[in-house]
């Protein structure tokens, strides 16, 4: 795995209708070198079971492993 993750894993908790959800970084995701899959390293698990993975922004730091 490279040091920089391809995606950051977030737990997204829904709030009241019309409000933005609460996004909490819970891990990192790396593509396999062959391109056939991913390695997911989680530091926490969401209570509602929802995980969203998005590409990191330039200013974002990956959660510690």
N, C-alpha and C positions, 0 to 999 in steps of 0.2 A: 504494500500500500504506500502511496505517496503521502507526504506530510499534509498536503492541502487537500481537504475533502472536496468531492465533486458536488455534494449536497449537504445541507444542514437539516437535521431532523427536528421538527417542532411538535410539541403537543399544543393543540389549538382548542381552547375551552370557549364554548359559545356563551355569549352574554345575552342580555335582553334584546328583543327584536329591535333592529335599527341601529344597534351599537356594534362596534368592531369586536371581534373575538380577542381573547388574551393568548398571545403566542409566547411559548416558553421553549427555549432551545434545550433539547434533551439528548442530542447525539450527532453523529456524523455518518456520512455515506460515501463510499468509494466504489468506482466502477472496477470490475475485474479487467485485467489487462487484455483478455480475449474478447471483452465486450459482451460476454454472455450472461452477466449477472452483476450483483452488488454485494459488498460487505457492509453491514449495518452495525455500528457500535453505539449502543444506547447507554446513557448514564442514568436514565430514569424511564419509567413506563407511565403513559397517561392513564388516568383513572377511567376515562370514557372510551378508551381504545382507539382514539383517532390520532394518527401521526401524519404530518404533512412534511414532505421533503422538497426543498427549494434550493436552487443554486445560491451559493454565498455571494453577497455583495462585496465589493472591493474593501469596504471599511469593516466588514464583519470578521470576527474571529471565531474559529471553530471551538465548540465546547471542549474542555480538557478530556483526554481519554483516561 
